[in-house]
Structures are given as structure tokens and as C-alpha cells.
Amino acid sequence: MKYLVHMDVKLPVDLPASEAAGIKAKEKAYSQELQRSGKWPEIWRVVGEYANYSIFDVGSNDELHDILQNLPLFPYMEISVVPLAKHPSDVKD
Ligand SMILES: O=C(O)CC1=CCC(=O)O1
């Protein structure tokens, strides 16, 4: 099952820089592990924003929810999820 996910990061202005750097480093490692596993095949920066659009390819709504809830930046993000279905005009198998 594929999902288009929008993540908008809103770090508190008073979060100490060292704490923010630690959270971002954990986020990167967690994200890259999932990318390598194939569950997070695409991540794109939104130009001019601290936000991304990502494609997830996972087995269920619950699995996606678990992945998103475990993002180190989860407490500081607004997330929206669009479930995707195959388009009838898609030429790929
Ligand atoms: O920087 C972002 O868009 C938030 C984020 C998600 C995965 C990652 O590595 O950073």
C-alpha cells in the first residue's frame, strides 16, 4: 500500500540548538534505515520550506502509523497522509 505523506517541521524557537541537532541526527538515521528497507522509497524537500513530501510503501495503515509515530521529529511535525490507489491510465504493470 502506497501513501503520499506531507511532513511540516515546526521546531520550537526556544529548543536548544544541540538538542535540535541530536533529534535531526536521529531522524536522519531512522529515515535512511527505512529508505534502505524499501518502506520509504521517496523523500523530497519542499522548496523554501522545512517540509517534505514522501512516498511510503508499507503493508497497512497501522504500520504507517507506527513508522510515523516513531519519527524522532514526530512531536514537532504536522503530518498529513494521502492513501494512493493505482491509476487506471498508469502504463506500469
Ligand atoms: O527534514 C525533514 O523534512 C524531516 C525529515 C524526515 C526524514 C528526515 O530525515 O528528515
The ligand as a MOL file (V3000), in Angstrom:
LIG
                    3D

  0  0  0     0  0            999 V3000
M  V30 BEGIN CTAB
M  V30 COUNTS 10 10 0 0 0
M  V30 BEGIN ATOM
M  V30 1 O 13.7670 17.4410 7.2380 0
M  V30 2 C 12.6330 16.9250 7.1400 0
M  V30 3 O 11.8850 17.1040 6.1960 0
M  V30 4 C 12.1910 15.9470 8.2080 0
M  V30 5 C 12.7430 14.6350 7.9370 0
M  V30 6 C 12.0850 13.4880 7.6990 0
M  V30 7 C 13.0450 12.4300 7.4810 0
M  V30 8 C 14.2940 13.1490 7.6200 0
M  V30 9 O 15.4280 12.6740 7.5310 0
M  V30 10 O 14.0800 14.4580 7.8810 0
M  V30 END ATOM
M  V30 BEGIN BOND
M  V30 1 2 1 2
M  V30 2 1 2 3
M  V30 3 1 2 4
M  V30 4 1 4 5
M  V30 5 2 5 6
M  V30 6 1 5 10
M  V30 7 1 6 7
M  V30 8 1 7 8
M  V30 9 2 8 9
M  V30 10 1 8 10
M  V30 END BOND
M  V30 END CTAB
M  END
